Amino acid sequence: MDGILIIDKPAGITSHDVVARVRRALKTKRVGHTGTLDPFATGVMVILVGKATRLAQFLDKDEKGYEAEVQFGWETDTGDTTGVRSAECGLRNEEINERIGSIEWDKVLADFRGSIEQIPPMYSAKKIEGKKLYELARKGIEVDREAVEVKINELEIIEKTPFRLRVVCSAGTYIRTLAEDIGKATGLLAHLTALRRTRAGKFTLEQAATLDALAEHGSPAELMRPIEEAVSHLPVFTLNDDRVAKTLSGMSTRDLSGRFADGEILAMLSPAGELIAVGRYADEEKAVQPKVVLG
């Protein structure tokens, strides 16, 4: 059983829990995912099954889309609604609402579009010296974190009551940190009250199934998408019939067409369109060398 499942993750469970439930539904152990969602968050999780698990490295850097609900007035120690209040802006609700209505949001949000730097939150799975930050945070330990560059491709307000944002961003962007930084920029302080991932790369909520639907489906494998969709964003190198078996054994294939750049990653397909491998083009050898073989 090989392919891709798009799951609409519910709130209240971890990404690891989602994988465990998919394993039970499909009765297979070879299941992985390409991007963690916090327990309180919902939405698109790309689940890889069988041979598709080898392709995670080509999907986990995909652009992501989110809808985020933001509460102004205070911060929490986790950056979201699961934490406890850690700082307050000192304004009454009526004053906060007045400020929200009077802020020039186009100017505020413009500062967060494009390439920006974020300091990873302590309540995150990022590792420092081999330890996940959230494990240290739960022990009351805070460590210095270096800022990382992320890219906010789109950022707009959906509505102001409740305050909701639409975000399209690079992988690795912390939406909790974005909400906190917007809160600081306005002087109102903020945290997330809801987060829904609407897209991961080409995969959207419209393609997603719930875990209940997966469990109740008579043939859950029918909900899976073809393994080829995992690399549909890559340039295609179609093998001749006589090169398929050789590619599966790890042998490279010459290409003198001049179509590809040195080091370019390619989807290596059979004449029938079946994904055989993912390879890298080497200009010096004028050949495509398989790096991940799906035999």
VOLUMRO-330744 format. One line per 3 residues: number of its first residue (from 1); for each residue x, y, z of N, C-alpha, C. Coordinates in pm, 1 decimal. Layout:
BEGIN
NUM) X Y Z X Y Z X Y Z  ...
end
This chain:
BEGIN
1) 84.9 -118.4 0.0 0.0 0.0 0.0 89.1 124.2 0.0  84.9 198.7 -109.3 171.7 315.0 -124.8 88.8 433.5 -173.9  110.3 549.2 -113.6 39.1 666.9 -160.1 38.5 777.9 -57.9
4) -52.3 873.2 -78.3 -59.8 993.9 3.2 -201.9 1009.1 55.5  -212.4 1041.3 182.3 -341.5 1073.6 243.1 -337.7 1218.8 289.7  -442.2 1293.3 261.2 -455.7 1428.3 314.0 -559.3 1421.2 425.5
7) -514.5 1445.8 546.5 -599.6 1435.3 664.8 -631.2 1574.0 718.9  -757.2 1594.7 755.4 -799.4 1716.3 824.3 -787.3 1688.9 974.0  -673.9 1729.3 1029.6 -645.8 1701.1 1171.2 -743.3 1775.6 1261.9
10) -800.9 1706.1 1359.5 -885.7 1774.0 1457.2 -802.5 1836.0 1569.0  -864.0 1925.1 1644.1 -796.8 1984.0 1760.1 -788.9 1882.1 1872.9  -689.2 1898.6 1958.9 -682.1 1819.6 2080.8 -597.0 1694.8 2074.1
13) -539.9 1665.3 1957.7 -449.7 1550.3 1947.6 -320.3 1594.3 1880.6  -216.2 1515.5 1900.4 -86.1 1548.2 1841.7 -77.0 1493.6 1699.0  23.2 1540.7 1626.4 49.5 1486.7 1492.7 86.6 1339.0 1501.4
16) 155.8 1301.1 1609.0 191.3 1159.6 1629.9 65.1 1076.0 1647.1  -35.8 1130.5 1715.1 -163.2 1059.3 1731.4 -229.9 1036.8 1595.9  -222.6 1137.0 1508.1 -280.9 1123.0 1374.7 -215.7 1007.3 1301.0
19) -83.6 1001.3 1303.3 -11.6 893.6 1236.0 -53.1 757.2 1293.4  -66.1 749.3 1424.6 -104.2 622.5 1487.7 -242.8 577.6 1441.8  -335.6 671.4 1431.3 -471.3 635.9 1389.2 -474.9 595.2 1241.6
22) -392.6 658.9 1159.1 -384.7 618.8 1018.1 -327.3 477.9 1007.5  -225.5 447.8 1086.5 -168.0 313.3 1084.9 -273.7 208.7 1117.5  -357.2 237.8 1218.2 -461.1 141.6 1255.4 -563.8 126.0 1143.2
25) -603.6 238.2 1083.2 -706.3 233.6 979.1 -658.2 158.5 855.0  -530.9 178.3 819.9 -476.9 115.6 698.7 -409.8 -18.3 726.0  -393.5 -49.3 855.7 -329.0 -174.5 895.8 -188.9 -187.1 836.2
28) -112.6 -78.5 848.2 26.0 -78.3 802.4 108.6 10.5 893.8  235.9 -25.2 910.8 324.5 51.7 998.0 398.4 162.3 924.0  408.9 149.9 792.0 489.9 245.1 714.3 408.4 371.2 684.9
31) 400.1 456.1 785.5 323.8 580.4 775.5 405.8 693.1 836.2  411.3 806.2 768.3 480.1 924.1 821.3 406.2 1049.8 779.1  456.9 1165.9 822.8 392.7 1291.1 782.7 499.7 1393.8 747.5
34) 457.4 1503.1 685.8 554.3 1600.1 634.1 549.3 1734.9 704.1  477.8 1747.1 813.3 474.6 1876.6 882.1 388.7 1870.6 1006.2  450.1 1894.2 1121.7 380.8 1884.6 1249.6 281.6 1999.0 1268.0
37) 167.2 1967.0 1325.9 71.5 2068.0 1372.4 59.6 2056.2 1524.0  55.3 2170.6 1592.3 36.9 2169.9 1737.4 -95.6 2103.9 1773.3  -106.6 2048.4 1894.3 -232.5 1982.0 1933.0 -356.6 2069.9 1918.1
40) -347.2 2200.6 1948.0 -466.6 2285.1 1940.0 -502.1 2322.0 1796.1  -407.6 2302.2 1701.5 -428.3 2341.0 1562.5 -503.1 2232.4 1485.6  -566.6 2273.9 1375.9 -641.2 2181.8 1291.7 -596.6 2198.2 1146.1
43) -647.8 2109.5 1060.9 -628.7 2129.1 918.5 -536.5 2029.9 851.6  -483.4 2069.8 737.8 -414.9 1981.0 645.0 -288.7 1918.8 704.3  -287.9 1786.6 707.1 -166.4 1710.0 732.7 -145.7 1615.3 615.7
46) -26.0 1620.5 557.6 6.9 1531.6 446.9 69.1 1405.3 504.2  -0.4 1294.2 485.6 41.4 1165.5 540.0 96.3 1079.0 426.4  214.7 1025.8 444.9 278.5 941.2 343.6 272.1 795.2 388.6
49) 236.9 709.2 294.9 215.3 567.0 326.3 302.9 480.0 236.4  364.3 377.5 296.7 444.2 282.2 221.4 566.8 346.6 160.2  590.0 321.4 32.4 707.3 376.2 -35.2 710.0 528.4 -32.2
52) 592.3 589.7 -22.7 584.6 736.2 -23.0 658.1 797.8 95.8  678.9 720.9 202.9 750.0 775.9 319.6 891.9 817.6 283.0  947.6 758.9 176.0 1083.1 795.0 134.2 1089.2 934.1 70.5
55) 972.8 991.3 43.8 968.0 1117.6 -30.1 943.4 1238.4 59.4  943.7 1219.1 190.6 913.5 1328.9 282.6 1006.7 1448.3 261.2  1131.8 1420.8 230.3 1230.1 1529.0 215.3 1196.7 1622.1 99.9
58) 1113.5 1576.7 5.9 1078.5 1660.1 -108.4 948.6 1737.1 -86.0  886.0 1715.9 30.7 758.7 1780.7 61.0 762.4 1870.3 183.1  854.2 1844.1 277.9 847.5 1915.2 405.1 888.4 2061.8 396.1
61) 941.7 2104.6 281.5 978.0 2245.9 264.1 872.4 2323.5 184.9  759.1 2259.1 159.3 655.0 2323.1 79.8 594.6 2443.9 151.6  547.7 2540.2 72.1 476.3 2656.6 124.2 349.4 2611.3 196.4
64) 314.3 2682.5 302.5 196.2 2649.6 381.2 97.2 2765.9 381.8  -32.0 2733.2 396.2 -135.5 2834.4 410.2 -211.5 2813.2 540.4  -246.2 2923.8 608.9 -314.6 2914.6 738.4 -424.1 3020.2 750.0
67) -521.6 2990.9 834.9 -612.3 3091.2 888.2 -593.2 3091.5 1039.2  -566.3 3209.8 1092.7 -530.8 3221.1 1233.9 -622.9 3319.8 1303.9  -671.8 3281.4 1420.2 -752.2 3371.0 1503.4 -664.9 3425.3 1616.0
70) -664.9 3557.3 1631.1 -574.5 3624.6 1724.0 -654.7 3696.7 1831.3  -613.7 3679.4 1956.0 -671.9 3752.1 2068.5 -572.4 3857.8 2115.2  -615.8 3984.2 2112.7 -530.8 4092.8 2160.9 -558.5 4119.7 2308.6
73) -458.5 4176.7 2375.6 -474.9 4215.2 2515.0 -373.2 4151.9 2607.3  -331.1 4029.4 2574.2 -231.0 3963.9 2658.2 -157.5 3854.6 2580.7  -40.6 3822.0 2630.8 37.3 3710.2 2579.3 24.7 3592.3 2673.5
76) 54.3 3472.4 2622.7 62.5 3354.3 2708.0 201.6 3294.2 2696.7  234.9 3207.2 2790.6 370.9 3150.3 2789.3 393.1 3055.3 2672.5  284.7 3006.6 2609.2 298.3 2918.0 2494.2 274.6 2990.9 2361.7
79) 222.9 3112.0 2368.2 189.8 3185.3 2246.4 53.2 3151.3 2191.1  -18.6 3062.6 2261.4 -152.5 3024.3 2215.2 -245.2 3008.1 2335.1  -366.5 2965.0 2305.9 -470.1 2960.1 2408.7 -448.6 2850.3 2512.3
82) -354.7 2757.6 2488.4 -329.7 2649.9 2584.1 -243.4 2695.2 2701.2  -181.7 2813.4 2688.9 -89.7 2859.0 2793.5 -157.1 2947.3 2898.1  -75.5 2998.6 2989.1 -124.3 3089.5 3092.9 -74.3 3230.5 3061.5
85) -146.4 3330.3 3110.7 -109.9 3468.7 3083.1 29.3 3499.0 3137.2  108.1 3561.3 3050.9 244.6 3595.4 3091.8 271.0 3746.1 3086.3  187.7 3820.5 3013.8 202.1 3966.5 3005.9 70.4 4024.9 2955.3
88) 35.5 4142.7 3004.8 -88.0 4208.8 2963.2 -58.4 4349.8 2916.2  -143.2 4399.8 2824.7 -121.4 4534.5 2771.8 -176.5 4643.3 2863.8  -262.9 4604.4 2959.5 -313.8 4700.6 3057.2 -434.1 4779.6 3011.3
91) -495.3 4741.0 2900.2 -612.7 4812.0 2849.9 -739.2 4730.1 2872.5  -851.7 4802.3 2889.9 -980.2 4734.3 2899.5 -1022.6 4685.5 2760.6  -1115.4 4590.3 2758.2 -1160.7 4534.3 2631.7 -1212.7 4641.5 2536.6
94) -1286.6 4739.3 2590.9 -1340.5 4845.5 2506.4 -1227.8 4926.5 2442.7  -1122.8 4951.8 2519.7 -1008.6 5026.4 2467.0 -933.8 4945.4 2362.0  -921.0 4815.5 2385.8 -854.1 4729.0 2288.2 -930.9 4729.3 2156.9
97) -1063.6 4715.8 2163.8 -1145.6 4714.4 2042.6 -1136.4 4846.5 1967.6  -1131.2 4957.4 2041.8 -1117.5 5088.2 1977.6 -983.8 5098.1 1904.5  -879.3 5047.8 1970.6 -746.1 5052.6 1908.7 -742.4 4966.7 1783.1
100) -803.1 4848.9 1788.9 -805.4 4760.3 1672.1 -873.6 4830.0 1554.4  -980.3 4902.4 1583.6 -1053.5 4972.0 1478.9 -980.8 5091.5 1421.0  -887.7 5149.7 1497.2 -821.2 5272.1 1451.9 -681.1 5248.3 1394.7
103) -626.6 5129.8 1414.6 -491.0 5100.6 1366.6 -487.9 5097.7 1213.3  -383.1 5151.6 1155.2 -362.7 5143.6 1010.0 -299.0 5008.3 978.9  -384.3 4910.4 959.8 -337.8 4772.5 950.0 -252.9 4746.9 826.9
106) -279.2 4817.7 719.0 -196.5 4797.9 599.1 -50.0 4826.7 628.6  -25.7 4930.8 706.4 111.9 4966.3 741.3 171.8 4864.3 837.2  92.9 4821.1 934.5 143.6 4723.6 1032.7 179.5 4592.5 963.3
109) 87.1 4539.7 883.0 109.5 4409.2 821.3 217.4 4414.1 713.7  235.1 4531.8 652.1 339.0 4544.2 548.7 477.0 4510.8 603.5  499.2 4540.2 731.3 629.6 4512.4 792.7 654.1 4363.0 813.0
112) 549.1 4284.2 802.0 563.5 4140.0 825.6 557.3 4059.4 696.5  539.3 4125.9 583.6 538.2 4054.8 456.0 680.5 4046.8 401.2  705.2 3940.7 324.1 838.9 3921.4 269.7 926.2 3843.6 366.8
115) 1056.7 3856.7 353.6 1150.6 3785.7 440.8 1160.1 3857.5 574.6  1137.3 3784.5 681.9 1146.6 3839.7 817.0 1224.6 3741.4 903.9  1263.0 3785.3 1021.0 1330.9 3696.3 1115.7 1238.2 3666.6 1232.8
118) 1240.5 3542.6 1275.6 1163.0 3500.0 1391.6 1253.6 3429.4 1490.9  1227.2 3450.1 1617.9 1293.5 3371.0 1722.4 1202.5 3253.8 1755.3  1245.8 3130.3 1735.0 1160.0 3014.9 1762.5 1107.9 3018.3 1906.1
121) 980.0 2990.3 1926.3 924.8 2991.5 2061.9 978.3 2875.8 2145.8  980.6 2895.7 2276.7 1025.7 2787.7 2364.1 933.2 2667.2 2354.0  803.5 2693.0 2337.3 711.1 2580.6 2320.8 704.4 2543.5 2172.8
124) 811.3 2478.7 2127.1 818.1 2429.8 1989.4 903.1 2304.1 1987.9  896.0 2230.7 1875.9 969.7 2104.9 1864.3 1112.4 2125.2 1814.7  1152.5 2249.7 1793.1 1289.2 2276.3 1747.8 1388.4 2224.8 1851.5
127) 1497.7 2164.5 1802.0 1596.9 2107.6 1891.9 1718.0 2199.7 1905.5  1765.8 2213.5 2026.6 1891.1 2281.5 2056.0 1974.7 2187.6 2140.9  2093.6 2156.3 2089.2 2182.5 2060.1 2154.8 2110.9 1929.1 2183.3
130) 2031.5 1886.5 2085.7 1967.4 1756.2 2093.6 1840.4 1749.7 2176.4  1798.5 1862.2 2234.7 1678.5 1861.1 2317.8 1570.9 1951.1 2257.7  1447.5 1899.8 2255.0 1337.0 1978.5 2203.5 1307.1 2093.5 2299.5
133) 1281.9 2210.7 2241.8 1260.4 2329.0 2324.4 1142.2 2311.7 2419.6  1034.3 2248.3 2373.1 918.4 2237.8 2461.2 947.1 2149.3 2582.5  1040.2 2054.8 2568.2 1076.2 1971.4 2683.1 1146.5 2055.3 2789.2
136) 1231.5 2148.7 2743.5 1297.7 2239.0 2837.8 1197.4 2335.9 2898.3  1106.1 2387.3 2814.7 1007.6 2484.1 2862.9 919.9 2425.0 2973.2  884.0 2298.3 2958.0 799.8 2233.5 3058.4 871.3 2218.8 3192.3
139) 1005.5 2224.0 3188.0 1083.7 2218.9 3311.9 1114.6 2358.9 3364.9  1060.1 2460.1 3299.1 1085.0 2597.4 3341.1 1218.5 2652.0 3297.0  1280.5 2585.9 3199.0 1411.9 2628.3 3149.8 1394.7 2705.3 3020.1
142) 1453.2 2823.2 3012.8 1452.2 2900.8 2888.9 1595.8 2917.7 2841.5  1617.7 2894.9 2712.6 1751.8 2904.7 2655.8 1751.3 3007.9 2543.6  1868.3 3058.7 2512.5 1880.9 3153.3 2401.7 1855.8 3080.6 2269.9
145) 1782.7 3145.2 2180.7 1754.9 3088.9 2048.4 1795.5 3190.7 1943.8  1859.1 3142.6 1839.8 1895.9 3230.8 1730.5 1776.2 3255.1 1639.4  1765.4 3377.2 1589.1 1658.6 3409.7 1495.6 1677.8 3332.9 1365.0
148) 1568.2 3293.2 1304.0 1572.3 3224.6 1175.6 1494.9 3307.2 1073.2  1537.5 3299.4 948.2 1468.3 3374.3 843.4 1355.3 3291.0 784.7  1237.6 3350.7 776.8 1122.5 3287.7 713.4 1064.6 3387.1 613.7
151) 969.9 3340.8 534.4 911.6 3429.8 434.5 759.3 3427.2 443.5  700.9 3545.3 457.8 556.1 3560.2 458.0 516.1 3608.8 319.1  459.9 3521.2 240.0 425.7 3555.6 102.4 295.1 3633.0 92.3
154) 199.1 3600.3 178.2 71.4 3671.7 181.0 26.6 3684.5 325.9  -27.9 3801.4 358.8 -75.8 3826.9 494.9 -186.9 3929.9 486.4  -307.4 3888.6 523.7 -420.4 3981.3 517.0 -521.8 3950.4 625.7
157) -601.4 4051.5 659.1 -707.1 4035.7 758.7 -831.1 3978.1 690.8  -886.6 3872.8 748.8 -1012.8 3815.7 700.8 -1129.6 3890.7 763.1  -1122.1 3912.4 893.8 -1222.7 3989.5 967.2 -1160.3 4039.2 1096.4
160) -1223.1 4139.8 1156.0 -1166.8 4199.1 1277.2 -1237.7 4156.5 1404.7  -1359.1 4098.4 1393.1 -1429.7 4051.0 1511.8 -1490.7 3915.3 1483.6  -1433.0 3804.6 1527.0 -1300.6 3798.7 1590.6 -1191.7 3833.0 1489.4
163) -1072.5 3863.2 1540.6 -963.2 3905.5 1453.0 -900.4 3782.6 1390.3  -913.5 3772.4 1257.3 -864.4 3654.3 1186.4 -774.6 3695.4 1071.3  -665.7 3622.8 1055.9 -567.0 3648.6 952.0 -557.2 3531.6 856.3
166) -528.6 3561.3 730.2 -490.8 3459.4 632.6 -342.4 3475.7 606.3  -269.6 3365.1 618.7 -124.3 3367.9 605.2 -79.9 3262.3 505.2  4.9 3301.4 410.7 73.5 3206.5 322.7 222.2 3227.8 345.7
169) 292.9 3122.8 382.4 429.9 3140.7 430.1 518.0 3022.2 395.8  647.6 3041.0 416.2 742.9 2933.1 396.4 730.2 2830.8 508.6  774.6 2709.7 480.4 780.9 2607.0 584.7 871.9 2656.3 696.4
172) 837.9 2618.4 819.0 919.1 2659.3 932.7 876.5 2790.1 996.2  771.9 2853.2 941.6 720.7 2977.1 1000.3 636.7 2944.3 1123.3  657.9 3017.5 1231.5 578.6 2998.8 1352.9 466.7 3103.8 1353.8
175) 343.1 3058.1 1333.8 230.7 3151.9 1329.9 205.2 3209.8 1469.1  233.5 3132.4 1572.7 221.5 3186.7 1709.7 314.8 3305.2 1728.3  437.6 3290.9 1680.1 534.7 3399.7 1692.1 491.0 3519.5 1607.5
178) 436.9 3493.6 1489.3 386.7 3602.1 1404.8 278.0 3680.1 1478.0  184.0 3608.8 1540.4 76.7 3676.0 1614.5 133.4 3758.3 1729.9  228.9 3700.5 1802.6 290.2 3773.4 1913.8 362.3 3898.9 1865.1
181) 433.9 3886.8 1754.5 510.1 4001.1 1703.2 417.1 4111.2 1652.1  304.6 4071.8 1592.7 205.3 4172.0 1551.2 146.7 4240.5 1674.5  123.0 4162.3 1779.8 73.1 4220.3 1904.4 169.9 4321.4 1962.9
184) 297.1 4289.4 1960.7 398.5 4382.7 2011.4 404.9 4509.0 1925.6  394.5 4491.6 1793.1 403.8 4605.9 1702.2 288.9 4704.3 1722.3  174.2 4654.5 1765.6 58.7 4741.4 1787.7 50.3 4791.4 1931.6
187) 134.0 4736.8 2018.9 128.6 4772.8 2159.9 15.2 4706.5 2234.9  -51.8 4610.4 2170.0 -168.8 4547.7 2232.2 -138.4 4410.7 2292.2  -26.3 4351.3 2253.0 9.3 4213.6 2290.0 -96.4 4117.5 2235.4
190) -57.1 3993.9 2209.9 -150.4 3901.6 2144.7 -105.3 3757.6 2160.5  -200.5 3667.6 2136.5 -171.9 3524.7 2128.6 -274.3 3461.4 2036.0  -246.3 3338.7 1991.3 -338.3 3267.0 1903.8 -448.0 3198.4 1984.2
193) -570.5 3206.5 1933.5 -679.8 3129.5 1993.3 -724.6 3015.0 1903.2  -688.4 3020.6 1776.2 -719.5 2910.5 1684.3 -624.2 2918.7 1566.0  -592.6 2801.1 1510.5 -505.0 2795.0 1393.3 -549.5 2678.4 1306.8
196) -572.2 2709.3 1179.9 -614.7 2605.9 1085.1 -525.4 2611.8 962.1  -458.6 2499.8 934.1 -377.5 2492.7 812.0 -469.2 2459.1 695.1  -471.7 2547.6 596.7 -560.2 2530.7 482.5 -490.9 2467.7 362.2
199) -357.1 2472.1 363.9 -283.7 2419.9 248.9 -142.2 2382.0 289.5  -91.9 2274.1 230.6 48.3 2236.0 244.0 97.0 2201.8 104.6  175.2 2293.9 44.1 213.2 2275.6 -95.0 90.6 2276.8 -183.3
202) 73.8 2174.5 -265.7 -40.5 2166.6 -356.6 -163.8 2105.8 -291.3  -149.6 2052.5 -168.7 -258.6 1979.7 -104.6 -343.4 2073.7 -18.4  -477.1 2062.9 -32.9 -568.2 2157.1 31.1 -672.3 2085.5 116.9
205) -747.1 2165.3 193.1 -853.8 2110.4 276.4 -960.5 2039.7 193.2  -984.5 2089.1 71.8 -1086.2 2027.8 -13.1 -1052.0 1882.6 -46.5  -925.6 1846.9 -37.4 -882.2 1710.3 -67.5 -873.9 1623.8 57.8
208) -899.1 1682.4 173.3 -872.3 1614.3 300.8 -990.3 1531.0 348.9  -958.2 1423.9 419.2 -1057.0 1339.6 485.8 -1036.7 1350.1 636.2  -1142.8 1337.9 711.4 -1129.7 1335.4 856.4 -1083.2 1197.6 901.5
211) -1031.9 1190.9 1022.6 -989.8 1060.9 1076.2 -1109.1 968.1 1093.5  -1224.7 1023.7 1130.0 -1345.1 940.4 1144.3 -1386.3 882.7 1009.8  -1380.9 965.9 905.5 -1416.8 916.0 772.4 -1321.3 806.0 728.0
214) -1194.0 822.0 760.5 -1094.7 720.3 726.0 -1125.9 589.3 797.9  -1156.6 598.9 927.0 -1181.9 479.2 1007.4 -1309.6 407.5 964.4  -1408.5 485.4 919.2 -1538.7 427.2 885.6 -1548.7 382.7 740.1
217) -1452.0 422.6 658.6 -1458.0 390.2 515.8 -1438.1 240.5 495.0  -1520.9 181.5 410.6 -1509.6 38.2 385.9 -1378.0 -1.0 323.1  -1322.3 86.5 239.0 -1192.7 63.5 175.6 -1109.9 189.7 190.7
220) -1050.1 210.6 309.1 -980.2 337.6 334.7 -869.0 368.5 235.8  -812.1 265.2 174.6 -706.1 288.8 76.3 -758.0 367.6 -43.7  -889.8 364.8 -65.7 -947.6 439.1 -177.2 -936.5 590.2 -157.9
223) -912.2 633.3 -34.6 -897.1 775.6 -6.3 -756.0 825.4 -36.1  -666.0 732.1 -67.4 -527.6 769.7 -91.4 -509.0 826.9 -231.4  -410.8 915.8 -241.7 -375.9 977.2 -368.9 -250.2 909.5 -424.1
226) -229.7 912.2 -556.6 -114.5 843.9 -615.3 18.0 898.2 -562.6  114.2 809.4 -548.7 246.0 846.7 -497.1 312.8 952.5 -584.9  280.7 953.2 -713.5 341.5 1049.3 -806.6 309.8 1193.6 -768.7
229) 197.6 1216.6 -698.4 160.4 1353.4 -660.9 258.3 1413.5 -561.0  335.3 1328.4 -493.5 432.2 1379.7 -396.4 543.6 1457.5 -463.3  568.1 1428.5 -590.2 678.9 1494.3 -660.3 631.4 1563.2 -787.8
232) 503.0 1594.3 -794.7 448.6 1655.4 -916.0 503.5 1795.8 -940.7  566.0 1854.5 -836.0 625.7 1987.5 -851.8 766.2 1980.1 -912.5  820.9 1858.5 -928.1 956.8 1843.2 -981.0 954.5 1828.0 -1132.7
235) 1060.3 1871.8 -1200.1 1072.6 1844.1 -1343.5 1076.0 1692.8 -1366.2  1025.2 1650.7 -1481.8 1012.5 1507.8 -1511.4 1122.0 1461.4 -1607.3  1181.3 1348.0 -1573.6 1274.9 1278.9 -1662.8 1215.2 1141.5 -1690.6
238) 1167.7 1120.9 -1813.7 1103.8 994.7 -1849.1 1206.7 895.0 -1899.6  1208.6 779.8 -1835.7 1304.1 674.7 -1870.6 1253.4 591.6 -1988.3  1343.7 541.5 -2067.8 1308.0 439.5 -2165.6 1284.9 308.1 -2093.0
241) 1209.5 219.8 -2155.7 1177.7 90.8 -2092.3 1302.4 17.4 -2045.6  1408.4 22.4 -2124.6 1528.2 -53.9 -2091.5 1609.0 7.3 -1977.1  1568.2 127.9 -1930.1 1641.0 192.1 -1819.8 1568.4 178.9 -1686.5
244) 1446.1 129.2 -1687.4 1369.0 121.6 -1562.9 1436.4 29.3 -1462.0  1465.1 -93.6 -1502.0 1527.9 -189.5 -1410.8 1665.4 -140.4 -1366.8  1738.7 -79.1 -1457.8 1872.2 -28.3 -1423.8 1861.9 84.8 -1321.2
247) 1760.5 170.8 -1336.8 1740.3 279.1 -1239.8 1704.8 222.1 -1103.4  1621.8 119.7 -1102.1 1584.1 56.4 -975.1 1704.5 -6.2 -905.9  1806.5 -40.4 -982.2 1928.1 -96.8 -922.4 2029.9 12.2 -888.6
250) 1992.2 138.3 -911.8 2078.5 249.4 -872.2 2167.2 305.2 -980.3  2153.2 257.6 -1103.3 2238.7 304.0 -1211.3 2188.1 436.2 -1268.4  2279.9 521.2 -1308.2 2244.6 649.6 -1367.4 2210.0 632.2 -1514.6
253) 2145.4 735.1 -1570.5 2104.5 733.3 -1711.2 2149.6 862.0 -1778.4  2211.3 848.3 -1893.4 2262.4 964.7 -1966.5 2147.5 1050.1 -2020.1  2171.3 1182.5 -2020.9 2075.4 1274.1 -2081.7 2153.2 1387.2 -2148.0
256) 2143.5 1396.4 -2278.5 2219.4 1495.9 -2354.1 2129.5 1607.2 -2407.8  2007.9 1615.7 -2353.0 1910.9 1711.1 -2406.7 1941.8 1855.6 -2369.1  2017.7 1873.3 -2261.2 2045.9 2008.8 -2214.9 1929.4 2074.6 -2144.9
259) 1828.5 1995.6 -2104.7 1708.2 2051.7 -2042.2 1728.1 2087.3 -1895.4  1825.1 2023.2 -1830.2 1833.2 2032.7 -1685.6 1959.7 2104.7 -1640.2  1949.9 2168.0 -1523.7 2063.5 2238.6 -1465.2 2141.7 2143.7 -1375.2
262) 2267.9 2172.2 -1356.9 2351.8 2089.2 -1269.9 2293.9 2087.1 -1128.5  2275.2 1967.5 -1073.9 2222.5 1952.2 -939.1 2071.7 1954.3 -929.6  2002.6 1971.7 -1040.6 1856.4 1979.1 -1037.7 1796.6 1844.3 -997.6
265) 1693.1 1850.6 -912.5 1624.6 1730.4 -865.4 1510.2 1698.3 -961.4  1501.9 1570.8 -1001.6 1406.8 1530.1 -1105.0 1324.2 1409.8 -1059.9  1199.0 1406.3 -1104.5 1115.1 1287.8 -1087.5 1142.0 1195.3 -1205.3
268) 1188.2 1074.4 -1176.8 1222.5 978.0 -1281.4 1103.7 883.0 -1300.0  1036.8 894.4 -1414.7 915.4 818.8 -1440.5 938.3 712.8 -1547.9  859.7 605.6 -1539.7 858.6 505.0 -1645.0 780.7 560.7 -1764.4
271) 786.7 496.5 -1879.7 706.4 542.5 -1993.7 556.9 546.4 -1963.5  512.2 463.4 -1868.6 369.9 460.9 -1831.6 335.3 565.9 -1726.9  435.0 644.0 -1681.4 409.1 749.5 -1584.0 423.5 707.1 -1440.0
274) 475.6 587.1 -1414.4 496.9 539.3 -1276.9 625.7 598.8 -1220.9  619.4 646.1 -1097.1 738.4 701.7 -1033.7 835.4 589.7 -998.3  954.8 595.2 -1055.8 1056.7 492.8 -1033.5 1158.6 539.9 -929.1
277) 1195.6 667.2 -937.4 1297.5 720.7 -846.6 1293.1 872.8 -850.9  1363.4 931.9 -756.6 1392.4 1075.1 -761.7 1542.8 1086.6 -779.0  1585.1 1160.5 -879.9 1726.6 1166.9 -911.3 1780.6 1308.5 -916.1
280) 1910.1 1318.1 -931.6 1978.7 1447.0 -942.3 2059.6 1448.4 -1072.0  2046.9 1557.2 -1146.8 2121.3 1569.0 -1271.8 2261.7 1620.8 -1244.5  2361.3 1553.1 -1299.6 2501.1 1593.7 -1288.3 2549.6 1637.0 -1425.4
283) 2578.7 1765.1 -1439.1 2616.4 1818.9 -1569.8 2748.8 1760.5 -1619.4  2840.1 1734.4 -1527.1 2971.6 1683.3 -1567.4 2959.7 1548.2 -1636.8  2872.0 1462.6 -1583.5 2852.5 1330.5 -1643.6 2741.4 1329.2 -1748.5
286) 2664.7 1441.9 -1757.1 2548.8 1447.7 -1845.8 2455.8 1329.7 -1817.8  2427.4 1308.9 -1689.2 2348.7 1192.6 -1650.3 2262.8 1224.7 -1528.1  2155.5 1148.4 -1513.5 2066.1 1158.0 -1397.6 2096.4 1040.2 -1306.5
289) 2137.1 1069.5 -1183.9 2171.7 967.5 -1086.3 2057.0 951.5 -986.8  1994.3 832.4 -978.3 1886.3 813.0 -879.8 1937.9 827.0 -737.7  1865.0 905.1 -657.0 1900.9 925.6 -516.3 1804.3 855.1 -421.7
292) 1676.1 853.1 -459.5 1574.7 780.1 -382.0 1504.3 687.9 -479.3  1520.9 556.6 -459.1 1464.5 456.6 -549.3 1340.7 396.3 -484.2  1234.9 377.6 -562.9 1108.8 330.1 -508.1 1076.0 186.9 -546.4
295) 1175.6 109.7 -578.5 1152.2 -29.3 -615.7 1114.1 -115.7 -498.0
end
